Amino acid sequence: EWHEEGKAEIVPDVLFIDEVHMLDIEYFSFLNRALESDMVPMLIMATNRGITNSWYIPM
């Protein structure tokens, strides 16, 4: 809402998330909404795990 009121400026940049395997389903939902916006950041996700499930997301 600050952007809409002219109080803040959104500058596209890089969003780096480490330990991405620790994120919960609500955070992935937030990321999905952020990636659908007009000011999409470059998203880089990193983890030190091989093949794994996020511990909050049931498979």
C-alpha positions as CSV (number, residue, x, y, z in Angstrom):
1,E,0.0,0.0,0.0
2,W,2.9,2.4,0.5
3,H,3.9,1.9,-3.1
4,E,0.3,2.8,-4.2
5,E,0.4,5.9,-2.0
6,G,3.8,7.0,-3.4
7,K,5.6,6.7,-0.1
8,A,7.8,3.8,-1.3
9,E,9.5,2.7,-4.4
10,I,9.9,-1.0,-5.4
11,V,13.2,-1.7,-7.1
12,P,13.4,-5.1,-8.9
13,D,16.5,-7.0,-7.7
14,V,17.7,-10.5,-6.8
15,L,16.0,-12.5,-4.1
16,F,18.4,-15.2,-2.8
17,I,16.9,-17.8,-0.4
18,D,19.3,-20.2,1.3
19,E,18.2,-23.3,3.2
20,V,15.0,-23.4,1.0
21,H,14.2,-26.9,2.2
22,M,13.2,-25.4,5.6
23,L,10.4,-23.2,4.2
24,D,6.8,-24.0,5.0
25,I,3.8,-24.1,2.6
26,E,2.7,-20.5,3.6
27,Y,6.1,-19.1,2.4
28,F,5.9,-21.0,-0.9
29,S,2.4,-19.5,-1.3
30,F,3.8,-16.0,-0.7
31,L,6.6,-16.7,-3.2
32,N,4.0,-17.8,-5.8
33,R,2.1,-14.5,-5.4
34,A,5.4,-12.5,-5.5
35,L,6.4,-14.2,-8.8
36,E,3.1,-13.3,-10.4
37,S,3.5,-9.6,-9.6
38,D,4.6,-6.9,-12.1
39,M,7.9,-6.4,-10.3
40,V,9.1,-10.0,-10.4
41,P,12.5,-10.5,-8.7
42,M,15.2,-12.9,-10.0
43,L,14.7,-15.8,-7.6
44,I,17.6,-18.0,-6.6
45,M,17.0,-20.9,-4.2
46,A,19.8,-22.8,-2.6
47,T,20.1,-25.8,-0.2
48,N,22.7,-28.2,1.0
49,R,20.4,-31.2,0.7
50,G,20.3,-33.6,-2.2
51,I,16.8,-34.8,-3.1
52,T,14.4,-34.0,-0.2
53,N,11.0,-32.9,0.7
54,S,10.3,-29.6,2.5
55,W,9.7,-30.6,6.1
56,Y,6.4,-28.7,6.3
57,I,4.9,-30.0,3.0
58,P,3.4,-33.4,3.2
59,M,4.0,-35.6,0.2
